Amino acid sequence: MNIIINVQNTGKLLVVKVTEQTTLEKFRAKICEITEIIPIIQTLKFMRNEMTDELKTLEEIGLENEDTVMLLVRKTPDGTGCDGCDEVKALWYCPRCDENLCSCCLKYVHKLKKKKNSFKRCYFT
């Protein structure tokens, strides 16, 4: 089945292909593959209710083919946010600039974006 994701403040609509037996945890991972928004900062809402039980399947939650889910992005705690936008968690570190960046800022904003091999993947706890 196809689930439509409405991304907050962007107007973007994405389609995620899943089965009825996909758990919410796996659904968040699929969204991350498409949007690069990590699951820990995803807030998913369906019919104005927040989807929180990671072990429930999409069928148990009540999602059907072509239903729309709202994706909201929570800000991260100080110290781990992107230096470029401060909206999402930093996943990349540029030692030359001493900047922590999300994937989007790395791709579109960073001045050394063509030298991606100099970046290191970050895993903040």
N, CA, C and O atoms as CSV, one atom per row, in Angstrom:
chain,resi,resn,atom,element,x,y,z
A,1,MET,N,N,0.846,-1.178,0.000
A,1,MET,CA,C,0.000,0.000,0.000
A,1,MET,C,C,0.886,1.233,0.000
A,1,MET,O,O,2.035,1.178,0.438
A,2,ASN,N,N,0.358,2.333,-0.487
A,2,ASN,CA,C,1.069,3.606,-0.542
A,2,ASN,C,C,0.519,4.544,0.527
A,2,ASN,O,O,-0.691,4.740,0.635
A,3,ILE,N,N,1.429,5.121,1.315
A,3,ILE,CA,C,1.059,6.113,2.319
A,3,ILE,C,C,1.650,7.448,1.880
A,3,ILE,O,O,2.829,7.524,1.533
A,4,ILE,N,N,0.845,8.485,1.896
A,4,ILE,CA,C,1.286,9.822,1.497
A,4,ILE,C,C,1.786,10.549,2.739
A,4,ILE,O,O,1.114,10.581,3.770
A,5,ILE,N,N,2.977,11.134,2.621
A,5,ILE,CA,C,3.576,11.881,3.731
A,5,ILE,C,C,3.528,13.360,3.369
A,5,ILE,O,O,4.061,13.769,2.337
A,6,ASN,N,N,2.891,14.159,4.216
A,6,ASN,CA,C,2.828,15.608,4.051
A,6,ASN,C,C,3.888,16.195,4.980
A,6,ASN,O,O,3.732,16.157,6.200
A,7,VAL,N,N,4.969,16.740,4.408
A,7,VAL,CA,C,6.086,17.248,5.204
A,7,VAL,C,C,5.791,18.677,5.644
A,7,VAL,O,O,5.538,19.553,4.816
A,8,GLN,N,N,5.825,18.902,6.961
A,8,GLN,CA,C,5.512,20.194,7.578
A,8,GLN,C,C,6.329,21.330,6.958
A,8,GLN,O,O,7.526,21.192,6.707
A,9,ASN,N,N,5.659,22.441,6.722
A,9,ASN,CA,C,6.266,23.703,6.281
A,9,ASN,C,C,6.962,23.655,4.929
A,9,ASN,O,O,7.613,24.629,4.553
A,10,THR,N,N,6.850,22.562,4.187
A,10,THR,CA,C,7.507,22.509,2.883
A,10,THR,C,C,6.508,22.375,1.746
A,10,THR,O,O,6.804,22.732,0.606
A,11,GLY,N,N,5.328,21.861,2.058
A,11,GLY,CA,C,4.352,21.619,1.012
A,11,GLY,C,C,4.657,20.362,0.217
A,11,GLY,O,O,3.925,20.027,-0.714
A,12,LYS,N,N,5.742,19.650,0.576
A,12,LYS,CA,C,6.118,18.434,-0.128
A,12,LYS,C,C,5.186,17.296,0.239
A,12,LYS,O,O,4.811,17.129,1.400
A,13,LEU,N,N,4.821,16.522,-0.759
A,13,LEU,CA,C,4.075,15.289,-0.549
A,13,LEU,C,C,4.942,14.149,-1.067
A,13,LEU,O,O,5.385,14.170,-2.215
A,14,LEU,N,N,5.182,13.160,-0.221
A,14,LEU,CA,C,6.002,12.014,-0.580
A,14,LEU,C,C,5.149,10.762,-0.488
A,14,LEU,O,O,4.179,10.721,0.268
A,15,VAL,N,N,5.502,9.757,-1.242
A,15,VAL,CA,C,4.783,8.491,-1.192
A,15,VAL,C,C,5.736,7.413,-0.681
A,15,VAL,O,O,6.839,7.243,-1.201
A,16,VAL,N,N,5.290,6.687,0.348
A,16,VAL,CA,C,6.081,5.605,0.926
A,16,VAL,C,C,5.327,4.304,0.687
A,16,VAL,O,O,4.157,4.180,1.048
A,17,LYS,N,N,6.004,3.335,0.075
A,17,LYS,CA,C,5.393,2.028,-0.178
A,17,LYS,C,C,5.684,1.114,1.006
A,17,LYS,O,O,6.840,0.887,1.366
A,18,VAL,N,N,4.613,0.593,1.606
A,18,VAL,CA,C,4.708,-0.279,2.774
A,18,VAL,C,C,3.638,-1.361,2.687
A,18,VAL,O,O,2.805,-1.357,1.782
A,19,THR,N,N,3.675,-2.282,3.635
A,19,THR,CA,C,2.601,-3.272,3.749
A,19,THR,C,C,1.793,-2.952,5.002
A,19,THR,O,O,2.202,-2.132,5.823
A,20,GLU,N,N,0.657,-3.600,5.140
A,20,GLU,CA,C,-0.184,-3.394,6.321
A,20,GLU,C,C,0.523,-3.858,7.590
A,20,GLU,O,O,0.234,-3.362,8.679
A,21,GLN,N,N,1.449,-4.810,7.453
A,21,GLN,CA,C,2.138,-5.387,8.601
A,21,GLN,C,C,3.423,-4.650,8.973
A,21,GLN,O,O,4.125,-5.069,9.893
A,22,THR,N,N,3.738,-3.569,8.280
A,22,THR,CA,C,4.912,-2.754,8.617
A,22,THR,C,C,4.684,-2.089,9.963
A,22,THR,O,O,3.628,-1.505,10.206
A,23,THR,N,N,5.682,-2.179,10.840
A,23,THR,CA,C,5.564,-1.527,12.153
A,23,THR,C,C,5.867,-0.039,12.000
A,23,THR,O,O,6.470,0.389,11.016
A,24,LEU,N,N,5.442,0.732,12.983
A,24,LEU,CA,C,5.707,2.165,12.970
A,24,LEU,C,C,7.211,2.434,12.959
A,24,LEU,O,O,7.671,3.372,12.307
A,25,GLU,N,N,7.968,1.619,13.674
A,25,GLU,CA,C,9.427,1.762,13.714
A,25,GLU,C,C,10.025,1.622,12.313
A,25,GLU,O,O,10.872,2.425,11.920
A,26,LYS,N,N,9.598,0.622,11.567
A,26,LYS,CA,C,10.099,0.414,10.202
A,26,LYS,C,C,9.591,1.499,9.256
A,26,LYS,O,O,10.287,1.885,8.317
A,27,PHE,N,N,8.380,1.988,9.504
A,27,PHE,CA,C,7.817,3.075,8.710
A,27,PHE,C,C,8.660,4.338,8.862
A,27,PHE,O,O,8.953,5.019,7.879
A,28,ARG,N,N,9.051,4.648,10.106
A,28,ARG,CA,C,9.922,5.805,10.354
A,28,ARG,C,C,11.259,5.647,9.624
A,28,ARG,O,O,11.792,6.615,9.080
A,29,ALA,N,N,11.796,4.427,9.614
A,29,ALA,CA,C,13.065,4.164,8.922
A,29,ALA,C,C,12.928,4.392,7.416
A,29,ALA,O,O,13.837,4.930,6.784
A,30,LYS,N,N,11.794,3.984,6.841
A,30,LYS,CA,C,11.564,4.209,5.406
A,30,LYS,C,C,11.468,5.707,5.100
A,30,LYS,O,O,11.974,6.172,4.078
A,31,ILE,N,N,10.817,6.451,5.991
A,31,ILE,CA,C,10.726,7.900,5.817
A,31,ILE,C,C,12.121,8.512,5.873
A,31,ILE,O,O,12.437,9.421,5.105
A,32,CYS,N,N,12.950,8.015,6.778
A,32,CYS,CA,C,14.323,8.505,6.902
A,32,CYS,C,C,15.119,8.260,5.622
A,32,CYS,O,O,15.900,9.114,5.204
A,33,GLU,N,N,14.925,7.101,5.000
A,33,GLU,CA,C,15.619,6.791,3.739
A,33,GLU,C,C,15.282,7.813,2.656
A,33,GLU,O,O,16.141,8.188,1.858
A,34,ILE,N,N,14.041,8.254,2.635
A,34,ILE,CA,C,13.587,9.185,1.602
A,34,ILE,C,C,13.948,10.637,1.938
A,34,ILE,O,O,14.406,11.384,1.074
A,35,THR,N,N,13.737,11.027,3.197
A,35,THR,CA,C,13.872,12.439,3.573
A,35,THR,C,C,15.170,12.773,4.289
A,35,THR,O,O,15.536,13.944,4.390
A,36,GLU,N,N,15.872,11.755,4.789
A,36,GLU,CA,C,17.070,11.926,5.616
A,36,GLU,C,C,16.757,12.626,6.940
A,36,GLU,O,O,17.645,13.200,7.570
A,37,ILE,N,N,15.499,12.573,7.353
A,37,ILE,CA,C,15.098,13.067,8.673
A,37,ILE,C,C,15.106,11.860,9.593
A,37,ILE,O,O,14.312,10.933,9.427
A,38,ILE,N,N,16.007,11.877,10.562
A,38,ILE,CA,C,16.175,10.697,11.405
A,38,ILE,C,C,14.931,10.451,12.257
A,38,ILE,O,O,14.238,11.396,12.635
A,39,PRO,N,N,14.647,9.181,12.559
A,39,PRO,CA,C,13.418,8.840,13.285
A,39,PRO,C,C,13.260,9.535,14.633
A,39,PRO,O,O,12.137,9.843,15.031
A,40,ILE,N,N,14.346,9.786,15.339
A,40,ILE,CA,C,14.232,10.363,16.676
A,40,ILE,C,C,13.632,11.770,16.674
A,40,ILE,O,O,13.096,12.205,17.693
A,41,ILE,N,N,13.710,12.485,15.561
A,41,ILE,CA,C,13.133,13.835,15.515
A,41,ILE,C,C,11.871,13.902,14.662
A,41,ILE,O,O,11.343,14.987,14.417
A,42,GLN,N,N,11.379,12.736,14.206
A,42,GLN,CA,C,10.126,12.691,13.444
A,42,GLN,C,C,8.937,12.656,14.399
A,42,GLN,O,O,8.912,11.869,15.345
A,43,THR,N,N,7.967,13.503,14.148
A,43,THR,CA,C,6.675,13.388,14.817
A,43,THR,C,C,5.663,13.100,13.714
A,43,THR,O,O,5.494,13.899,12.793
A,44,LEU,N,N,4.997,11.962,13.812
A,44,LEU,CA,C,4.028,11.553,12.796
A,44,LEU,C,C,2.628,11.675,13.362
A,44,LEU,O,O,2.358,11.233,14.479
A,45,LYS,N,N,1.731,12.284,12.581
A,45,LYS,CA,C,0.341,12.438,13.010
A,45,LYS,C,C,-0.583,11.893,11.931
A,45,LYS,O,O,-0.400,12.133,10.738
A,46,PHE,N,N,-1.584,11.150,12.399
A,46,PHE,CA,C,-2.607,10.614,11.516
A,46,PHE,C,C,-3.952,10.912,12.151
A,46,PHE,O,O,-4.208,10.535,13.294
A,47,MET,N,N,-4.800,11.586,11.409
A,47,MET,CA,C,-6.116,12.004,11.897
A,47,MET,C,C,-5.981,12.782,13.217
A,47,MET,O,O,-6.708,12.537,14.179
A,48,ARG,N,N,-5.041,13.714,13.231
A,48,ARG,CA,C,-4.768,14.618,14.361
A,48,ARG,C,C,-4.240,13.928,15.608
A,48,ARG,O,O,-4.112,14.567,16.652
A,49,ASN,N,N,-3.931,12.646,15.525
A,49,ASN,CA,C,-3.373,11.926,16.669
A,49,ASN,C,C,-1.917,11.581,16.387
A,49,ASN,O,O,-1.570,11.153,15.286
A,50,GLU,N,N,-1.066,11.774,17.398
A,50,GLU,CA,C,0.339,11.441,17.234
A,50,GLU,C,C,0.513,9.926,17.258
A,50,GLU,O,O,-0.068,9.229,18.090
A,51,MET,N,N,1.322,9.439,16.328
A,51,MET,CA,C,1.603,8.004,16.243
A,51,MET,C,C,2.838,7.733,17.101
A,51,MET,O,O,3.935,8.185,16.770
A,52,THR,N,N,2.662,6.994,18.208
A,52,THR,CA,C,3.773,6.827,19.145
A,52,THR,C,C,4.145,5.380,19.437
A,52,THR,O,O,5.287,5.122,19.818
A,53,ASP,N,N,3.242,4.434,19.279
A,53,ASP,CA,C,3.541,3.045,19.630
A,53,ASP,C,C,4.347,2.389,18.512
A,53,ASP,O,O,3.795,1.983,17.489
A,54,GLU,N,N,5.662,2.292,18.721
A,54,GLU,CA,C,6.585,1.803,17.687
A,54,GLU,C,C,6.328,0.362,17.269
A,54,GLU,O,O,6.684,-0.024,16.156
A,55,LEU,N,N,5.719,-0.439,18.132
A,55,LEU,CA,C,5.514,-1.853,17.826
A,55,LEU,C,C,4.204,-2.136,17.106
A,55,LEU,O,O,4.009,-3.240,16.598
A,56,LYS,N,N,3.302,-1.158,17.054
A,56,LYS,CA,C,2.040,-1.356,16.339
A,56,LYS,C,C,2.294,-1.372,14.835
A,56,LYS,O,O,3.183,-0.690,14.325
A,57,THR,N,N,1.486,-2.170,14.143
A,57,THR,CA,C,1.568,-2.167,12.682
A,57,THR,C,C,0.698,-1.032,12.152
A,57,THR,O,O,-0.151,-0.494,12.863
A,58,LEU,N,N,0.926,-0.682,10.902
A,58,LEU,CA,C,0.143,0.394,10.290
A,58,LEU,C,C,-1.332,0.008,10.213
A,58,LEU,O,O,-2.210,0.866,10.296
A,59,GLU,N,N,-1.596,-1.279,10.056
A,59,GLU,CA,C,-2.978,-1.765,10.039
A,59,GLU,C,C,-3.632,-1.548,11.406
A,59,GLU,O,O,-4.788,-1.129,11.478
A,60,GLU,N,N,-2.909,-1.827,12.479
A,60,GLU,CA,C,-3.438,-1.642,13.829
A,60,GLU,C,C,-3.696,-0.166,14.139
A,60,GLU,O,O,-4.610,0.175,14.890
A,61,ILE,N,N,-2.875,0.697,13.546
A,61,ILE,CA,C,-3.057,2.139,13.735
A,61,ILE,C,C,-4.274,2.628,12.959
A,61,ILE,O,O,-4.877,3.638,13.321
A,62,GLY,N,N,-4.640,1.914,11.888
A,62,GLY,CA,C,-5.814,2.279,11.100
A,62,GLY,C,C,-5.486,2.885,9.748
A,62,GLY,O,O,-6.372,3.394,9.061
A,63,LEU,N,N,-4.204,2.835,9.358
A,63,LEU,CA,C,-3.826,3.380,8.054
A,63,LEU,C,C,-4.262,2.455,6.928
A,63,LEU,O,O,-4.142,1.233,7.020
A,64,GLU,N,N,-4.768,3.062,5.871
A,64,GLU,CA,C,-5.177,2.327,4.677
A,64,GLU,C,C,-4.461,2.910,3.476
A,64,GLU,O,O,-3.804,3.947,3.578
A,65,ASN,N,N,-4.586,2.248,2.343
A,65,ASN,CA,C,-3.924,2.692,1.115
A,65,ASN,C,C,-4.255,4.151,0.802
A,65,ASN,O,O,-5.418,4.552,0.832
A,66,GLU,N,N,-3.236,4.927,0.506
A,66,GLU,CA,C,-3.312,6.338,0.123
A,66,GLU,C,C,-3.820,7.265,1.218
A,66,GLU,O,O,-4.290,8.364,0.923
A,67,ASP,N,N,-3.733,6.840,2.488
A,67,ASP,CA,C,-3.993,7.749,3.601
A,67,ASP,C,C,-2.825,8.728,3.709
A,67,ASP,O,O,-1.717,8.440,3.255
A,68,THR,N,N,-3.084,9.878,4.311
A,68,THR,CA,C,-2.051,10.909,4.461
A,68,THR,C,C,-1.624,11.015,5.917
A,68,THR,O,O,-2.454,11.076,6.824
A,69,VAL,N,N,-0.305,11.036,6.122
A,69,VAL,CA,C,0.295,11.196,7.443
A,69,VAL,C,C,1.077,12.510,7.434
A,69,VAL,O,O,1.783,12.807,6.471
A,70,MET,N,N,0.952,13.287,8.496
A,70,MET,CA,C,1.672,14.552,8.632
A,70,MET,C,C,3.011,14.283,9.305
A,70,MET,O,O,3.064,13.643,10.356
A,71,LEU,N,N,4.096,14.771,8.701
A,71,LEU,CA,C,5.431,14.641,9.271
A,71,LEU,C,C,5.883,15.994,9.799
A,71,LEU,O,O,6.053,16.946,9.038
A,72,LEU,N,N,6.076,16.067,11.109
A,72,LEU,CA,C,6.593,17.270,11.753
A,72,LEU,C,C,8.006,16.967,12.220
A,72,LEU,O,O,8.298,15.848,12.640
A,73,VAL,N,N,8.888,17.964,12.149
A,73,VAL,CA,C,10.276,17.772,12.554
A,73,VAL,C,C,10.516,18.531,13.843
A,73,VAL,O,O,10.343,19.748,13.907
A,74,ARG,N,N,10.921,17.788,14.882
A,74,ARG,CA,C,11.228,18.416,16.166
A,74,ARG,C,C,12.644,18.966,16.143
A,74,ARG,O,O,13.533,18.378,15.527
A,75,LYS,N,N,12.851,20.074,16.801
A,75,LYS,CA,C,14.204,20.609,16.942
A,75,LYS,C,C,14.982,19.721,17.905
A,75,LYS,O,O,14.412,19.070,18.781
A,76,THR,N,N,16.282,19.714,17.721
A,76,THR,CA,C,17.130,18.899,18.578
A,76,THR,C,C,17.645,19.714,19.750
A,76,THR,O,O,17.614,20.943,19.702
A,77,PRO,N,N,18.118,19.059,20.801
A,77,PRO,CA,C,18.678,19.787,21.929
A,77,PRO,C,C,19.919,20.577,21.506
A,77,PRO,O,O,20.547,20.259,20.496
A,78,ASP,N,N,20.269,21.606,22.279
A,78,ASP,CA,C,21.449,22.415,21.971
A,78,ASP,C,C,22.687,21.536,21.858
A,78,ASP,O,O,22.846,20.551,22.578
A,79,GLY,N,N,23.561,21.925,20.927
A,79,GLY,CA,C,24.817,21.220,20.781
A,79,GLY,C,C,24.820,20.172,19.693
A,79,GLY,O,O,25.892,19.793,19.220
A,80,THR,N,N,23.646,19.680,19.271
A,80,THR,CA,C,23.642,18.659,18.234
A,80,THR,C,C,22.906,19.118,16.981
A,80,THR,O,O,22.807,18.369,16.009
A,81,GLY,N,N,22.394,20.333,16.999
A,81,GLY,CA,C,21.659,20.826,15.840
A,81,GLY,C,C,22.578,21.228,14.705
A,81,GLY,O,O,23.779,21.423,14.892
A,82,CYS,N,N,22.002,21.345,13.550
A,82,CYS,CA,C,22.739,21.758,12.361
A,82,CYS,C,C,23.172,23.213,12.506
A,82,CYS,O,O,22.369,24.065,12.885
A,83,ASP,N,N,24.440,23.501,12.204
A,83,ASP,CA,C,24.935,24.875,12.253
A,83,ASP,C,C,24.357,25.726,11.127
A,83,ASP,O,O,24.379,26.954,11.200
A,84,GLY,N,N,23.837,25.071,10.082
A,84,GLY,CA,C,23.299,25.801,8.949
A,84,GLY,C,C,21.866,26.244,9.121
A,84,GLY,O,O,21.511,27.355,8.725
A,85,CYS,N,N,21.026,25.392,9.710
A,85,CYS,CA,C,19.604,25.736,9.800
A,85,CYS,C,C,19.038,25.662,11.218
A,85,CYS,O,O,17.955,26.188,11.472
A,86,ASP,N,N,19.744,25.026,12.135
A,86,ASP,CA,C,19.292,24.873,13.523
A,86,ASP,C,C,17.941,24.176,13.647
A,86,ASP,O,O,17.333,24.219,14.717
A,87,GLU,N,N,17.462,23.548,12.603
A,87,GLU,CA,C,16.151,22.915,12.629
A,87,GLU,C,C,16.228,21.411,12.870
A,87,GLU,O,O,15.360,20.844,13.534
A,88,VAL,N,N,17.251,20.768,12.338
A,88,VAL,CA,C,17.343,19.312,12.435
A,88,VAL,C,C,18.691,18.895,13.002
A,88,VAL,O,O,19.588,19.717,13.191
A,89,LYS,N,N,18.813,17.613,13.266
A,89,LYS,CA,C,20.026,17.069,13.862
A,89,LYS,C,C,21.159,17.033,12.836
A,89,LYS,O,O,20.958,16.665,11.678
A,90,ALA,N,N,22.343,17.420,13.281
A,90,ALA,CA,C,23.527,17.385,12.423
A,90,ALA,C,C,23.975,15.940,12.233
A,90,ALA,O,O,24.082,15.182,13.196
A,91,LEU,N,N,24.234,15.572,10.992
A,91,LEU,CA,C,24.706,14.231,10.686
A,91,LEU,C,C,26.122,14.243,10.120
A,91,LEU,O,O,26.766,13.197,10.043
A,92,TRP,N,N,26.607,15.407,9.725
A,92,TRP,CA,C,27.920,15.530,9.090
A,92,TRP,C,C,28.759,16.575,9.811
A,92,TRP,O,O,28.234,17.563,10.326
A,93,TYR,N,N,30.077,16.345,9.843
A,93,TYR,CA,C,31.003,17.299,10.440
A,93,TYR,C,C,32.076,17.631,9.420
A,93,TYR,O,O,32.666,16.730,8.823
A,94,CYS,N,N,32.339,18.936,9.209
A,94,CYS,CA,C,33.410,19.379,8.319
A,94,CYS,C,C,34.558,19.874,9.194
A,94,CYS,O,O,34.449,20.932,9.815
A,95,PRO,N,N,35.661,19.118,9.250
A,95,PRO,CA,C,36.781,19.542,10.089
A,95,PRO,C,C,37.454,20.814,9.580
A,95,PRO,O,O,38.043,21.557,10.365
A,96,ARG,N,N,37.373,21.071,8.284
A,96,ARG,CA,C,37.995,22.284,7.730
A,96,ARG,C,C,37.271,23.544,8.161
A,96,ARG,O,O,37.896,24.586,8.359
A,97,CYS,N,N,35.954,23.457,8.307
A,97,CYS,CA,C,35.149,24.623,8.705
A,97,CYS,C,C,34.703,24.554,10.168
A,97,CYS,O,O,34.190,25.532,10.712
A,98,ASP,N,N,34.899,23.408,10.792
A,98,ASP,CA,C,34.427,23.146,12.151
A,98,ASP,C,C,32.919,23.384,12.248
A,98,ASP,O,O,32.443,24.088,13.138
A,99,GLU,N,N,32.174,22.777,11.307
A,99,GLU,CA,C,30.720,22.918,11.274
A,99,GLU,C,C,30.052,21.552,11.341
A,99,GLU,O,O,30.527,20.584,10.746
A,100,ASN,N,N,28.943,21.489,12.075
A,100,ASN,CA,C,28.063,20.320,12.104
A,100,ASN,C,C,26.875,20.634,11.211
A,100,ASN,O,O,26.239,21.677,11.366
A,101,LEU,N,N,26.568,19.736,10.274
A,101,LEU,CA,C,25.535,20.026,9.284
A,101,LEU,C,C,24.576,18.861,9.097
A,101,LEU,O,O,24.952,17.698,9.244
A,102,CYS,N,N,23.322,19.195,8.768
A,102,CYS,CA,C,22.375,18.166,8.353
A,102,CYS,C,C,22.656,17.854,6.879
A,102,CYS,O,O,23.409,18.577,6.228
A,103,SER,N,N,22.067,16.802,6.361
A,103,SER,CA,C,22.319,16.409,4.970
A,103,SER,C,C,21.885,17.475,3.976
A,103,SER,O,O,22.555,17.699,2.968
A,104,CYS,N,N,20.761,18.135,4.260
A,104,CYS,CA,C,20.247,19.166,3.360
A,104,CYS,C,C,21.215,20.351,3.275
A,104,CYS,O,O,21.531,20.811,2.178
A,105,CYS,N,N,21.685,20.844,4.420
A,105,CYS,CA,C,22.612,21.979,4.418
A,105,CYS,C,C,23.953,21.599,3.800
A,105,CYS,O,O,24.594,22.414,3.136
A,106,LEU,N,N,24.367,20.364,4.021
A,106,LEU,CA,C,25.606,19.894,3.402
A,106,LEU,C,C,25.491,19.965,1.889
A,106,LEU,O,O,26.427,20.379,1.204
A,107,LYS,N,N,24.343,19.561,1.375
A,107,LYS,CA,C,24.136,19.499,-0.071
A,107,LYS,C,C,23.946,20.876,-0.706
A,107,LYS,O,O,24.464,21.131,-1.793
A,108,TYR,N,N,23.202,21.773,-0.030
A,108,TYR,CA,C,22.816,23.019,-0.678
A,108,TYR,C,C,23.482,24.288,-0.146
A,108,TYR,O,O,23.559,25.282,-0.868
A,109,VAL,N,N,23.958,24.279,1.080
A,109,VAL,CA,C,24.430,25.514,1.700
A,109,VAL,C,C,25.934,25.554,1.887
A,109,VAL,O,O,26.548,26.606,1.709
A,110,HIS,N,N,26.534,24.440,2.239
A,110,HIS,CA,C,27.941,24.427,2.626
A,110,HIS,C,C,28.858,24.849,1.494
A,110,HIS,O,O,28.715,24.394,0.359
A,111,LYS,N,N,29.803,25.725,1.813
A,111,LYS,CA,C,30.664,26.286,0.775
A,111,LYS,C,C,31.648,25.285,0.186
A,111,LYS,O,O,32.136,25.495,-0.925
A,112,LEU,N,N,31.952,24.209,0.893
A,112,LEU,CA,C,32.873,23.200,0.380
A,112,LEU,C,C,32.154,21.932,-0.066
A,112,LEU,O,O,32.727,20.844,-0.019
A,113,LYS,N,N,30.913,22.065,-0.494
A,113,LYS,CA,C,30.095,20.891,-0.800
A,113,LYS,C,C,30.702,19.982,-1.857
A,113,LYS,O,O,30.403,18.788,-1.882
A,114,LYS,N,N,31.544,20.516,-2.727
A,114,LYS,CA,C,32.141,19.694,-3.766
A,114,LYS,C,C,33.246,18.796,-3.219
A,114,LYS,O,O,33.693,17.873,-3.899
A,115,LYS,N,N,33.681,19.065,-2.004
A,115,LYS,CA,C,34.734,18.262,-1.391
A,115,LYS,C,C,34.135,17.376,-0.307
A,115,LYS,O,O,34.614,17.352,0.827
A,116,LYS,N,N,33.094,16.654,-0.665
A,116,LYS,CA,C,32.354,15.843,0.300
A,116,LYS,C,C,33.230,14.779,0.952
A,116,LYS,O,O,32.947,14.349,2.070
A,117,ASN,N,N,34.288,14.350,0.270
A,117,ASN,CA,C,35.137,13.319,0.860
A,117,ASN,C,C,35.862,13.797,2.115
A,117,ASN,O,O,36.433,12.980,2.837
A,118,SER,N,N,35.854,15.083,2.386
A,118,SER,CA,C,36.498,15.593,3.594
A,118,SER,C,C,35.559,15.583,4.800
A,118,SER,O,O,35.978,15.921,5.907
A,119,PHE,N,N,34.300,15.202,4.603
A,119,PHE,CA,C,33.329,15.211,5.694
A,119,PHE,C,C,33.346,13.887,6.437
A,119,PHE,O,O,33.690,12.839,5.890
A,120,LYS,N,N,32.966,13.972,7.697
A,120,LYS,CA,C,32.872,12.780,8.535
A,120,LYS,C,C,31.432,12.644,9.016
A,120,LYS,O,O,30.785,13.625,9.383
A,121,ARG,N,N,30.950,11.415,9.007
A,121,ARG,CA,C,29.595,11.127,9.493
A,121,ARG,C,C,29.607,11.260,11.019
A,121,ARG,O,O,30.500,10.726,11.677
A,122,CYS,N,N,28.629,11.964,11.583
A,122,CYS,CA,C,28.545,12.185,13.026
A,122,CYS,C,C,27.462,11.314,13.628
A,122,CYS,O,O,26.427,11.072,13.008
A,123,TYR,N,N,27.701,10.853,14.816
A,123,TYR,CA,C,26.681,10.121,15.570
A,123,TYR,C,C,26.656,10.679,16.969
A,123,TYR,O,O,27.395,10.229,17.844
A,124,PHE,N,N,25.791,11.673,17.182
A,124,PHE,CA,C,25.668,12.294,18.500
A,124,PHE,C,C,24.809,11.412,19.383
A,124,PHE,O,O,23.878,10.763,18.906
A,125,THR,N,N,25.118,11.387,20.659
A,125,THR,CA,C,24.307,10.605,21.599
A,125,THR,C,C,23.338,11.490,22.314
A,125,THR,O,O,22.566,11.014,23.148
